[in-house]
Amino acid sequence: MVSHPGGSPDPRRIRRLKSPGAVEVEVNAEGVPSRLRLRGAWHDVCLIRRPWRIDQHWWRAEPVSRIYYRVAPEDGPPLTLYRDLVTKTWARQEY
């Protein structure tokens, strides 16, 4: 018997990532996001969590090397950005 059939899902489960989307980002002197463009308007970043880095497939023709940031715009919900260190582009990556 299921004790709570309408309960919330387990937050530890693995979730599939959505396809990343390009985003315009302005950085400060340290290279950390300070502003980003969402829906045609610039928004200041008011909160940034400690960044993390992913390096995968370094032996292949197209390696993956990214620095991820969890940021919160002043007037919006938190989101995840990454800087692709190979192509030097920014993207938004969500679950």
C-alpha positions in Angstrom: 0.0 0.0 0.0 1.2 3.5 -0.8 1.3 5.7 2.2 1.1 9.1 0.4 0.0 8.6 -3.2 -0.4 12.4 -3.7 2.9 13.3 -2.0 5.7 15.3 -3.6 8.2 13.5 -5.7 11.6 12.6 -4.3 13.9 15.7 -4.8 16.9 13.4 -5.1 15.7 11.8 -8.3 17.6 12.4 -11.5 16.0 14.9 -13.8 16.6 15.4 -17.6 18.0 18.7 -18.5 16.2 20.9 -21.1 18.2 22.0 -24.2 20.3 25.0 -23.4 19.4 28.4 -24.8 21.7 31.3 -25.7 21.6 34.2 -23.4 23.4 37.6 -23.3 25.5 38.1 -20.2 27.6 41.0 -18.9 30.4 40.1 -16.5 32.3 42.0 -13.9 36.1 42.3 -13.7 36.4 38.8 -12.2 34.4 37.3 -15.1 31.3 36.6 -12.9 27.8 37.4 -14.3 26.6 40.8 -13.2 23.7 41.4 -15.7 21.8 39.3 -18.1 19.2 39.9 -20.9 15.9 38.1 -20.4 12.9 38.7 -22.7 14.5 41.7 -24.3 15.4 43.6 -21.1 18.6 43.7 -19.0 18.4 42.5 -15.4 21.0 43.0 -12.6 22.1 39.8 -10.9 21.6 40.1 -7.1 22.7 36.6 -5.9 25.2 34.2 -7.2 26.0 30.8 -5.7 29.5 29.4 -5.8 30.3 28.3 -9.4 31.1 24.7 -10.4 33.1 23.4 -13.4 32.4 20.5 -15.7 35.2 19.1 -18.0 34.2 16.0 -20.0 35.2 14.3 -23.2 38.6 16.1 -23.3 39.9 13.3 -25.6 37.3 13.9 -28.3 37.2 16.4 -31.1 34.5 18.4 -29.3 35.3 18.5 -25.6 32.9 19.9 -22.9 34.4 22.5 -20.7 32.0 24.8 -18.8 31.7 26.9 -15.7 28.1 26.9 -14.3 26.6 29.7 -12.1 23.3 29.6 -10.2 22.1 33.2 -10.3 19.0 35.2 -9.3 18.1 38.3 -11.2 16.7 41.2 -9.1 13.2 40.7 -10.3 13.0 37.1 -11.3 13.3 33.5 -10.2 16.8 31.8 -9.9 18.3 30.2 -13.0 21.4 28.3 -14.1 23.8 29.8 -16.6 27.0 28.4 -18.0 30.0 29.8 -19.8 31.3 27.4 -22.5 35.0 27.7 -22.2 35.6 26.1 -25.7 33.2 28.4 -27.7 33.3 31.4 -25.3 29.5 31.6 -25.3 26.9 31.9 -22.6 23.8 29.7 -22.3 20.9 29.1 -19.9 20.4 25.5 -18.8 17.3 24.4 -16.8 15.7 21.2 -15.7 
